[in-house]
Amino acid sequence: MGTRDREGAQLKRILRRAGKRITPQRLVILEAIRDGQGHLDADEIHRRARRKAPNLSLSTVYRTINVLKEVGMIEELRLNGEPRRYKLRDEKEHYHTYLSGLWHGGRVRLSLPPGIPEPIGAGMGVRDHRG
């Protein structure tokens, strides 16, 4: 059994244990999130999932996202007015930081390793933190 098959079987077990149905739409959406290799918003998940399920609606994606969050399979990332993004929960933990005040309000996205206890650099501070 390959890695993808093992992952798929594990995801099915989690849904079953939570008493949730395993539907073709849920599996396609999970696959889109997994294969996205990052933090995808609902529109991107929908676009990717429609490659395999052309009739899949955006509302089905949102309902499935809510079910997957409820059972702990995915987590939601919210950053400063950006669209909500989603990733599989089993990914390695990492942090997200926005640096503001650079290049006339431009944004730089960084992933910092755990253990960074305080802001880095003069004039920088932590404005928001979710742990």
N, C-alpha and C positions, 0 to 999 in steps of 0.2 A: 504494500500500500504506500503510495507516494505522500509527500508532505501535504499537498493540497487536499487529498482524500482524508488524511488524518484530521486536518483542520476542519474540513466540512463535517466529519463525523462528530468532532468535539462540539461544534456549534449546534448541531442537531440535538445532541445530548442535553446541552444547556437549555435549549428551548423546551424540550420534552419535560425536563425536571421542573421547569417553571410553569408547566401546564399550558404552554403556548403551542398552537398549531404550527406545523412545518409546511409552509406553502411554497410553491415555486417562486412567487414574487419575493418572499422574504429571503430565500436562498440567493436569488439574483442580486438583490440589494446588498446582502452581506458580502457577496463576492465582489461587487463594485467597490464597497468600502475597503475590503481587504486588499484588492488589487490596486487601489488608489495610492497606496504607500505614502500616506500623509494625512493631512487634515482636510477633508472635503466638505464643502457646504452641500445643502440639500439639492440645489440645482445641478451641481456637478455629479452627485450620486445618481440623480435622475438621468442625466445625459449618458453616463456610463452604463447604467442598468438597461436603458432602452436599446442598447446595442444587441442585447440578448432577448429582451422582452419589449418589442416596439410599442405595444399597447399599454404599457405601464404608465399609470397616472402619477402626477406629482403628489396628489393627496395620499396615494398608497405609500409613497416614499416617506412622507411625513408620519403617517400612522405607524409604519414599520420602524422608523427611527425611534418613536416613542416606546414601542414594545421592546426594542433592543436596548434602549437605555434602562427601562424598567427591570429587565432581567440581568443587567450588568454586563452585557456583551460589548457595548460601545460606550464611549464617554463623549460629552459635549464640551467644546472649548468656546468660550465667549471672550472676545477681546475688543475693547473700546469701540463699540459701534459697528464692528465688522460683522458679516453674516456668521451665524453659528456654524461651527465646523465639528466634524465627527471623525472618530478614529476607533479602531478596535481596541478594547481595553488591555489586551495582552501585550501591547507594544511597550518597549522600554520607557520608563518614566523619564520625562524631560520637562524643562521649563521654557516659558515664552516671555520675552521682554520686549516692550516697545520703547525706543529712545525717541523722545520728542524734542523739539527745539533745534533740530539739525536741518540744514539745507532749507531753511524757511518752512519748517513744518513737515518736511519729508519724514518718512518712517523707515527704520531699519529693523528687520526682524532677526532676532538672535535666539538660539537655543543654548542655554547655559547649563553646565553640569550641576548636579546637586552639591550642596556644601558652600555655595556662594552666600555668605552671611549678610553682606551689606552692599549698598550701591557702589558702583565702580566709577571713579573719576570725580572731579570737582564739579559742583553744581548739579549733580544728578541725585535723584531720590526715587524711592518706591512710592508710586501713587496708587497702585492697585495690586492686590495679591490674592490669589485663590489657591488654597492648598488642599 
